[in-house]
Every structure is written in C-alpha cells, then in structure tokens.
Amino acid sequence: MAIPIKYNLRNLRVRWRSTIATALGIALTVAVFVMVMALARGLKATYVNTGDARNLLVMRKGSTAESSSQIERSKVLRFKYHDEIARNERGDPVVSPEIIVLIQLDRIGGGNANVLVRGIGPIGLELRPNVKLIEGRLFQPGLAECIVSRKIASRFAHCRVGETFRAGKRTWRVAGVFDATKTTYESEIWTDADEVREAFSRSFYGSVLLRPKDAAAGEALIKRLEANKDLFVRVLPESEYYKEQTKNAGPIQFMGGFLAVIMSIGAAFAAMNTMYAAVGARTREIGTLRVLGFRRRDIYLSFLLEAVLLALVGGALGCLASLPINGMATGTMSWTTFSEVAFEFRITGELLAKGLAFAVVMGVLGGLLPARVAARKPVLDALRSA
Amino acid sequence: MDQPIVQIRELSKVYQHGDIEVVALNGISLDIGRGEFVALMGPSGSGKSTLLHIIAGIDRPSNGRCVVEGTDVGDLSETELAAWRKQHVGFVFQTFNLIPVLTAFENVELPLLLTGLSARERRDHVEAALELVGLADRMRHLPRQLSGGQEQRVAIARALVTDPTLLVADEPTGNLDAHSAADVLALLQTLNRDAGKTVVMVTHDPKAAAHARRMVHLEKGELLNGG
C-alpha cells in the first residue's frame, strides 16, 4: 500500500492559507471554462431546438443560410401544389414562403441592436407548433402588424403590444407576443411575408418552409425539387439546417478555450509554486518515509496526488461558482444573420465533469516537477534538512 | 557467539566535497552478534553516525563490505535497499521524525502499510507496539500533543512494529531531558534483554552508553580498541 491519502489531505488542511489561495486561482480558471462552454452549449442547443425534423427547408442552391437565399415568387408556385406536400384541414398545402430582413431596434437600456424580422406565409405558424401566442393576437396581413417574441418584447423599446416602431417603409404595430422558448425564433419579429417584401422592396422570398406528407414523401420531394434544374434549389430537413447553424458557437468556444488555456497556465504555475513550498517544508518527512521503506515512486505519487487533490478543491469551487448562471438568458450576435440571438447558459453534469477534469490537468502539470524533486532527494540529505 | 548478524569488513567511506576528500570511515571491521546491544561512541566527526547509516542501509560504503543477515548492503539498488530496510531495520532518530499530521497510531502504522497485513492485523500490531512502549492511551494524539519523551517512545514503537532484524538508534536521547532519556534507554534495554532485539545505538553520552552491553569507540573514522 502507498502513503495514505489522509497524509495529503491533512497537509492541505494544515497549510490552509496556501491551499485556499492556490485553489481559488484554479477555481477562477475552471469557472471561466465552464461558463464559456455553457454559453457555447446554450447557443448550440438553441439552434438544435429550433429545427423540426418533419419540415423541409427550400433555399437557393449554394446558399448556406436563409439570409443569403433568394427564391422568386413564380418558382414557389411551381412546386407549392406538389403531391408530396401535406395539406391542412382546410385543404391548403402546408407551405410557407418566407423572407428575413434585418432591422435596427433600440434596446430598452440604451443602444441598439440588429433584430431579425421574419415574414411568414399564412401557414407559417402551423409549421412551428412549438411557437405559441401568449399575449394579444396574430398579425393581420395588410395592416402592417407584427408579433414579437417574448425576449424581444422585454429587451427592446416600443415592442409591447399596441406599441409601434418604424422599419422599412412602414410603421409596424405590435399585435401580439409569442413564446418560442429555447429556439432562435425567441429572437425574432414575425409578420406577413408579402408585406415584408413590399416594405423592404424585395421581389423575392428568401426560403420556403414546407411539410411533406411523411418521411418517404419528404425524400421523394427532395429528389424531385433538386433534380429540377429550373428551380435551382437546395432542400434539406429544417433540423439539419439548424444543426449547421450551430457553427455560430464556434468563435465563442474558441475564445473561451483560448482564455481558459492561458489562465490555466497561470494556475498550474501557482499550483507548482505551492507544491514546491510543500516539498521544501516537508523534506525531512520525505527522508523519514524513505527510511521506513517507502520507495521513490511512492513519494512521487503521493506529492502528485496532493497536487491533484489541491486542484480538485479548486475545480469543485469553480464548478460551484459557475452554477448560478445555469439557465440565465443572454444574447449574442449570430455570424450568419448578423442579428442578435437570445439563448440560455446551459451547464450539464458532463460539462462540470469536464471542468473537474480540466482542474486535474492543472494539478498534474503543477505537481509533476515538485513531485519529481521530492522523489529524487537523497535519503541522507533529506534527513539532514532542517 | 553465533553467526554475527552484522559483519563489517575493511569498510571505508569517503565523501567528496569539491576537490577535497573527507574520509569518514577508514578500514573498519566489526561484528555484531544476534541479541547484542552495542553503543557506538565517539566525538563529533568520528564517523559513528556514518557507520550507523551504512548498517541501516541509508548510506553506501566506498570500499569494503557490510553484510547484514547475509545480505551485502552495498550490492543493493536503490529500490532493493528500500525493500530491504522495511524488512530488516527499525530506525530511531534523534529528532523523533514523527509525521506531524498523523496520530501516534497512524505514525506507528506507516511501516505496516508496506506489508501485506490486513487493516485488522495492522491494528493489532500497532496496539501491541504502543502498549509495549507504554503509550496505549495516547494512540489518537498528534505528535504536537505529546511530550518529547512520549514522541520518542512512539518513534521506537514505529521502529519495532514490523519486528525488524535490527533496531538502530541515532542519538535517541540527544533531544530529551534526563528523565525522559532514562525512560527511553530503559525501554531500549528492555527490548534488548526481554524481547531479544539486536540494538545498535550511536551516542556521545557515556551515561547513555552505559545501558548497552558493549561499547565500540570510534575516532577519526577508525575503531579505537579494534571493535
């Protein structure tokens, strides 16, 4: 059996001042790591939640985002009545030609931000059953009315029911507020697609969202539309489209990772310093343990373990410190639409485990050299140290 | 005398300090029999501690042989020496060298962690050892809660808990008051006389040495009376 772990735990407790100081440095690093990753995950989850696997999204061939796609009205009419497309109870094909434009709105607290306006067809809401009107009523086409998401209503000025704001050639009146929790729609304003085209002088739609009768019909429709050279469209399941958009989380993840790595180098050096001090103060104990018959390897593992335990204390503190932001809402710029995307931080058990693993890595890096020094001390020299 | 437990032949130890060679031991030959209580005496710098360290396997000779229980200590690698020490040597230090964060019980248990004993067996051994040194009622105390004499007795319990071939003590009374020193020496004497332990003790105090059955004097790295 090796040197008992209680030896390390009690030593950490005895020199509690340096233990806490070092652990706090590691805690800060782990907290930053967990928070940034929670941000990236929340953003990704928002995109993934938005897509409905039953829906197909039609965009111009070569477009990677709705915002850069254009589909002429005449083309929509050419496939709107295809047999593969489902019909609602009124017998209308479940097809919503849509267009998105960016407008600038004033934030409630000052400043402004880009907000995405989505013009939808009359059936647009039917295609998105997860979106619910929670206040007011749906917009009526032709009256320059719109509905806004709950987050937009709470973050931007003039966006409460009954209020008006100017955008394009129109003054828009907010008719209702919708709830699209945890989807990117939570950051949008919706109105009639044809009115948007008029108000912003567009002759085309951006994309078409539709619902095929079933999965087989969906596959057939994809083949049929993509094979039609005149249409020149790309068709993909809506869920897949939003999965592609998760790349928006990339820059955040990269910056977060970069920051965490830089901070972790500092924290690992702090741990190293603490462990060197521990080895220095306990040199005679090391000599005694060696005389008792403990091998160099036992000494090495014991001090390395102590560094890891120290880092785990910091890691646990860091995880605890990051927990309050779980579920907290915030917004960021989407790099494909250049509008603001609202989302929530998401801390999962797996992310906390990664935070702790990150702390362990710092502990190991900080502990390797001091543990080596401890293990290599000649027995007699160690015994003679004061 | 039976086959000696320690056989030292033409043993030398030379330390290199830069360009200067310091001869700590010079051609020493000495036998120590089983069940002996030997006091190694001499002034500071006479080489008595160096000799003890070589017998205990924590230092190596420059020349000559030191055979303990049939094993030439000088032939062993670092790892083999560690394994050899835990089996054959119980070491008592002048400064006690207890681990400050461990209780008396845990300090005595330390060398047993290197054996294959179960927790229950270890507990029995530790309790017996602490009982033997008269500290059964101080098991849960940390070293700082003990007097110097008590600390040294815990250290002796730790040295003998594995039932080693040799008990070696380096100035075991050097840091103790007269009363505690007498207790510790009486304990070593009892262990030698009643339990048959072979004890090798370094001291420069003639009163301490008087407790041993045999005295060996060193001066300038050589034996004065031929061992």
Interface residues (C-beta under 8 A of the other chain):
Chain A: M1 A2 I3 P4 K6 Y7 R10 N11 V14 R284 E285 G287 T288 L289 R290 V291 L292 G293 F294 R295 R296 V379 L380 L383
Chain B: H53 A56 I58 D59 E78 T79 A82 A83 R85 K86 Q87 V89 F91 F93 T95 N97 I99 P100 V101 L102 E106 L110 P111 L113 L114 R158
